[in-house]
């Protein structure tokens, strides 16, 4: 299984980024997909998840109303649209997949840096 995240970068506070994660080696349509992040000196934390049908999403309180997770099964890809970014969102963002036994598979991460 491979999860390839992309789309990170440097953005000013208030700006937007869209992360993408392309998956291979798994039945993507049956996987719950998620995003986690790890900021400097912090533990990895949950950001958002989307059900295998795309019908249900969940978010960390800190990103509700600003971030949106979506999936495109035809492309085996999950997205994270991030709006109104602030410096506290600076972190390495990781894509992850759950195919029945928790967050089993992880991507390599993509760096998001928000300047004030």
C-alpha positions in Angstrom: 0.0 0.0 0.0 1.3 3.4 -0.9 -0.2 6.8 0.1 1.4 9.8 -1.6 0.5 13.1 -0.2 1.1 16.4 -2.0 0.0 20.0 -2.0 1.8 21.4 1.0 3.8 24.6 1.0 4.2 28.0 2.5 1.2 30.3 2.8 0.3 33.4 4.7 -2.2 33.5 7.5 -5.7 33.6 6.1 -4.7 31.8 2.9 -5.7 28.4 1.6 -4.1 25.2 0.5 -5.5 21.9 -0.9 -3.7 18.7 0.0 -4.1 15.6 -2.1 -3.3 12.0 -1.3 -3.2 9.4 -4.0 -3.6 5.8 -2.8 -2.5 2.5 -4.4 -2.4 -1.1 -3.4 -5.7 -1.2 -1.6 -9.4 -1.2 -2.3 -9.7 2.5 -2.0 -13.5 2.6 -2.2 -13.7 0.4 0.9 -11.2 2.4 3.0 -11.9 5.1 5.5 -9.5 7.9 4.7 -8.1 10.4 7.1 -5.6 13.2 7.7 -3.5 13.7 10.7 -0.9 16.3 11.5 2.1 16.8 13.7 3.3 20.3 14.5 6.7 21.3 15.8 7.2 19.8 19.3 3.7 18.3 19.3 2.2 14.9 19.1 0.5 13.7 16.0 -3.2 14.6 16.1 -6.3 13.8 14.2 -7.5 16.4 11.7 -10.3 14.9 9.5 -11.7 11.6 8.2 -14.2 10.6 5.5 -16.2 7.3 5.4 -15.7 4.8 2.5 -19.0 6.0 1.0 -18.0 9.6 1.4 -21.3 10.2 3.2 -19.8 10.9 6.6 -17.1 13.2 7.6 -15.5 14.1 11.0 -13.2 16.9 12.0 -11.1 18.0 14.9 -12.7 20.9 16.7 -9.7 23.1 15.8 -10.4 22.8 12.1 -14.2 22.7 11.9 -15.6 25.3 9.5 -12.2 25.9 7.9 -11.1 22.5 6.5 -13.1 20.1 4.3 -12.2 16.5 3.5 -13.4 14.8 0.3 -12.7 11.8 -1.8 -12.7 10.9 -5.4 -12.9 7.1 -5.7 -12.4 7.1 -9.5 -8.9 8.6 -8.9 -8.2 6.8 -5.6 -7.6 10.2 -4.1 -8.6 12.0 -0.9 -8.4 15.7 -0.5 -8.1 18.2 2.3 -9.2 21.7 1.5 -7.8 24.1 4.1 -9.1 27.6 4.3 -8.4 30.5 6.6 -5.1 29.0 7.7 -3.4 30.3 10.8 0.2 29.7 12.2 -1.2 27.1 14.5 -1.9 24.9 11.5 1.8 24.7 10.7 2.6 21.0 10.7 3.5 17.9 8.6 0.2 16.6 7.3 -0.2 12.8 6.9 -2.7 10.9 4.9 -3.8 7.6 6.4 -6.1 4.7 5.5 -8.3 2.4 7.6 -9.4 -0.8 6.0 -10.8 -2.4 9.1 -8.1 -2.5 11.8 -7.6 1.2 12.6 -5.3 3.6 10.8 -3.1 0.9 9.3 -1.4 2.7 6.5 0.4 6.1 6.4 1.8 8.3 3.8 5.1 10.1 4.0 3.6 13.5 5.0 3.6 16.9 3.4 4.8 20.1 5.1 2.4 23.0 5.6 3.8 26.2 6.9 1.6 29.2 7.7 3.4 32.5 8.2 1.9 35.3 10.3 
